[in-house]
Amino acid sequence: MLVKFEGYSDDTFGAYWKGGDVDHDDYASGSIRVMRVRAGGEEMFVTGIYAPGNLAATWAIGIAPIEDYQVMPSWPMTWRFERYSAVLELELPEGFEITLVCPAGGQD
């Protein structure tokens, strides 16, 4: 399943795929959004932030392992830039799970 991570406007960041999504709107408060992605026994974090440090009016997206020295997942991924957002696309196996972990409970 192709999952697309990107930001919209200055307030919404999410993971989007056919048949579902995990989305967070922080009402332009500038919070960092972190999503945990799990699939096929592998996992990682995907992070989105708008205008980091007020240096640019664009979205930045990053990836990170869950634990020190953990090998990053082998899922195919592509990067590009559209409008005002970096875009990360992951090709995930069936049964994947995406959870917003920061802000906890979706609260800023």
C-alpha positions as protocol buffer text, in pm:
chain_id: "A"
residue {
  index: 1
  type: MET
  ca { x: 0 y: 0 z: 0 }
}
residue {
  index: 2
  type: LEU
  ca { x: 137 y: 341 z: -95 }
}
residue {
  index: 3
  type: VAL
  ca { x: 127 y: 584 z: 202 }
}
residue {
  index: 4
  type: LYS
  ca { x: 198 y: 954 z: 150 }
}
residue {
  index: 5
  type: PHE
  ca { x: 324 y: 1178 z: 435 }
}
residue {
  index: 6
  type: GLU
  ca { x: 288 y: 1553 z: 379 }
}
residue {
  index: 7
  type: GLY
  ca { x: 174 y: 1882 z: 525 }
}
residue {
  index: 8
  type: TYR
  ca { x: -106 y: 2113 z: 417 }
}
residue {
  index: 9
  type: SER
  ca { x: -138 y: 2483 z: 480 }
}
residue {
  index: 10
  type: ASP
  ca { x: 46 y: 2582 z: 801 }
}
residue {
  index: 11
  type: ASP
  ca { x: -140 y: 2354 z: 1037 }
}
residue {
  index: 12
  type: THR
  ca { x: -211 y: 2002 z: 910 }
}
residue {
  index: 13
  type: PHE
  ca { x: 28 y: 1708 z: 875 }
}
residue {
  index: 14
  type: GLY
  ca { x: -65 y: 1352 z: 803 }
}
residue {
  index: 15
  type: ALA
  ca { x: -26 y: 1010 z: 649 }
}
residue {
  index: 16
  type: TYR
  ca { x: -266 y: 946 z: 363 }
}
residue {
  index: 17
  type: TRP
  ca { x: -354 y: 629 z: 173 }
}
residue {
  index: 18
  type: LYS
  ca { x: -646 y: 484 z: -19 }
}
residue {
  index: 19
  type: GLY
  ca { x: -911 y: 394 z: 236 }
}
residue {
  index: 20
  type: GLY
  ca { x: -768 y: 577 z: 539 }
}
residue {
  index: 21
  type: ASP
  ca { x: -545 y: 840 z: 694 }
}
residue {
  index: 22
  type: VAL
  ca { x: -388 y: 964 z: 1015 }
}
residue {
  index: 23
  type: ASP
  ca { x: -403 y: 1341 z: 1025 }
}
residue {
  index: 24
  type: HIS
  ca { x: -323 y: 1609 z: 1282 }
}
residue {
  index: 25
  type: ASP
  ca { x: -431 y: 1974 z: 1272 }
}
residue {
  index: 26
  type: ASP
  ca { x: -253 y: 2189 z: 1532 }
}
residue {
  index: 27
  type: TYR
  ca { x: -432 y: 2512 z: 1431 }
}
residue {
  index: 28
  type: ALA
  ca { x: -105 y: 2676 z: 1322 }
}
residue {
  index: 29
  type: SER
  ca { x: 64 y: 2641 z: 1662 }
}
residue {
  index: 30
  type: GLY
  ca { x: 384 y: 2502 z: 1507 }
}
residue {
  index: 31
  type: SER
  ca { x: 391 y: 2172 z: 1696 }
}
residue {
  index: 32
  type: ILE
  ca { x: 609 y: 1880 z: 1592 }
}
residue {
  index: 33
  type: ARG
  ca { x: 408 y: 1580 z: 1474 }
}
residue {
  index: 34
  type: VAL
  ca { x: 560 y: 1233 z: 1514 }
}
residue {
  index: 35
  type: MET
  ca { x: 400 y: 918 z: 1373 }
}
residue {
  index: 36
  type: ARG
  ca { x: 507 y: 562 z: 1447 }
}
residue {
  index: 37
  type: VAL
  ca { x: 491 y: 338 z: 1139 }
}
residue {
  index: 38
  type: ARG
  ca { x: 485 y: -40 z: 1186 }
}
residue {
  index: 39
  type: ALA
  ca { x: 465 y: -310 z: 920 }
}
residue {
  index: 40
  type: GLY
  ca { x: 603 y: -658 z: 861 }
}
residue {
  index: 41
  type: GLY
  ca { x: 800 y: -665 z: 1187 }
}
residue {
  index: 42
  type: GLU
  ca { x: 975 y: -334 z: 1109 }
}
residue {
  index: 43
  type: GLU
  ca { x: 908 y: 15 z: 1244 }
}
residue {
  index: 44
  type: MET
  ca { x: 1027 y: 375 z: 1238 }
}
residue {
  index: 45
  type: PHE
  ca { x: 922 y: 731 z: 1321 }
}
residue {
  index: 46
  type: VAL
  ca { x: 813 y: 991 z: 1063 }
}
residue {
  index: 47
  type: THR
  ca { x: 825 y: 1352 z: 1186 }
}
residue {
  index: 48
  type: GLY
  ca { x: 668 y: 1663 z: 1037 }
}
residue {
  index: 49
  type: ILE
  ca { x: 715 y: 2028 z: 1135 }
}
residue {
  index: 50
  type: TYR
  ca { x: 607 y: 2347 z: 965 }
}
residue {
  index: 51
  type: ALA
  ca { x: 852 y: 2637 z: 925 }
}
residue {
  index: 52
  type: PRO
  ca { x: 1124 y: 2493 z: 1150 }
}
residue {
  index: 53
  type: GLY
  ca { x: 1272 y: 2778 z: 1353 }
}
residue {
  index: 54
  type: ASN
  ca { x: 1058 y: 3022 z: 1151 }
}
residue {
  index: 55
  type: LEU
  ca { x: 1329 y: 3004 z: 883 }
}
residue {
  index: 56
  type: ALA
  ca { x: 1107 y: 2902 z: 593 }
}
residue {
  index: 57
  type: ALA
  ca { x: 734 y: 2877 z: 530 }
}
residue {
  index: 58
  type: THR
  ca { x: 753 y: 2512 z: 424 }
}
residue {
  index: 59
  type: TRP
  ca { x: 707 y: 2167 z: 576 }
}
residue {
  index: 60
  type: ALA
  ca { x: 1005 y: 1955 z: 678 }
}
residue {
  index: 61
  type: ILE
  ca { x: 977 y: 1577 z: 711 }
}
residue {
  index: 62
  type: GLY
  ca { x: 1226 y: 1345 z: 877 }
}
residue {
  index: 63
  type: ILE
  ca { x: 1263 y: 977 z: 955 }
}
residue {
  index: 64
  type: ALA
  ca { x: 1431 y: 805 z: 1249 }
}
residue {
  index: 65
  type: PRO
  ca { x: 1468 y: 460 z: 1403 }
}
residue {
  index: 66
  type: ILE
  ca { x: 1265 y: 378 z: 1715 }
}
residue {
  index: 67
  type: GLU
  ca { x: 1571 y: 271 z: 1919 }
}
residue {
  index: 68
  type: ASP
  ca { x: 1945 y: 336 z: 1909 }
}
residue {
  index: 69
  type: TYR
  ca { x: 2127 y: 104 z: 1668 }
}
residue {
  index: 70
  type: GLN
  ca { x: 1800 y: -21 z: 1518 }
}
residue {
  index: 71
  type: VAL
  ca { x: 1820 y: -95 z: 1146 }
}
residue {
  index: 72
  type: MET
  ca { x: 1585 y: 122 z: 942 }
}
residue {
  index: 73
  type: PRO
  ca { x: 1303 y: -58 z: 759 }
}
residue {
  index: 74
  type: SER
  ca { x: 1362 y: -192 z: 410 }
}
residue {
  index: 75
  type: TRP
  ca { x: 1037 y: -48 z: 268 }
}
residue {
  index: 76
  type: PRO
  ca { x: 1072 y: 129 z: -65 }
}
residue {
  index: 77
  type: MET
  ca { x: 1051 y: 508 z: -17 }
}
residue {
  index: 78
  type: THR
  ca { x: 1060 y: 816 z: -235 }
}
residue {
  index: 79
  type: TRP
  ca { x: 1104 y: 1186 z: -158 }
}
residue {
  index: 80
  type: ARG
  ca { x: 991 y: 1494 z: -346 }
}
residue {
  index: 81
  type: PHE
  ca { x: 866 y: 1847 z: -286 }
}
residue {
  index: 82
  type: GLU
  ca { x: 514 y: 1968 z: -377 }
}
residue {
  index: 83
  type: ARG
  ca { x: 367 y: 2315 z: -318 }
}
residue {
  index: 84
  type: TYR
  ca { x: 511 y: 2398 z: 28 }
}
residue {
  index: 85
  type: SER
  ca { x: 574 y: 2050 z: 166 }
}
residue {
  index: 86
  type: ALA
  ca { x: 834 y: 1780 z: 146 }
}
residue {
  index: 87
  type: VAL
  ca { x: 655 y: 1456 z: 58 }
}
residue {
  index: 88
  type: LEU
  ca { x: 760 y: 1110 z: 174 }
}
residue {
  index: 89
  type: GLU
  ca { x: 598 y: 806 z: 15 }
}
residue {
  index: 90
  type: LEU
  ca { x: 638 y: 462 z: 171 }
}
residue {
  index: 91
  type: GLU
  ca { x: 536 y: 136 z: 6 }
}
residue {
  index: 92
  type: LEU
  ca { x: 410 y: -62 z: 309 }
}
residue {
  index: 93
  type: PRO
  ca { x: 309 y: -428 z: 329 }
}
residue {
  index: 94
  type: GLU
  ca { x: -45 y: -532 z: 423 }
}
residue {
  index: 95
  type: GLY
  ca { x: -136 y: -495 z: 790 }
}
residue {
  index: 96
  type: PHE
  ca { x: 60 y: -174 z: 847 }
}
residue {
  index: 97
  type: GLU
  ca { x: -17 y: 50 z: 1144 }
}
residue {
  index: 98
  type: ILE
  ca { x: 39 y: 427 z: 1172 }
}
residue {
  index: 99
  type: THR
  ca { x: -9 y: 599 z: 1508 }
}
residue {
  index: 100
  type: LEU
  ca { x: 28 y: 963 z: 1608 }
}
residue {
  index: 101
  type: VAL
  ca { x: 261 y: 955 z: 1911 }
}
residue {
  index: 102
  type: CYS
  ca { x: 345 y: 1323 z: 1947 }
}
residue {
  index: 103
  type: PRO
  ca { x: 164 y: 1527 z: 2048 }
}
residue {
  index: 104
  type: ALA
  ca { x: 35 y: 1254 z: 2277 }
}
residue {
  index: 105
  type: GLY
  ca { x: -332 y: 1187 z: 2218 }
}
residue {
  index: 106
  type: GLY
  ca { x: -333 y: 1442 z: 1937 }
}
residue {
  index: 107
  type: GLN
  ca { x: -314 y: 1732 z: 2185 }
}
residue {
  index: 108
  type: ASP
  ca { x: -77 y: 2027 z: 2149 }
}
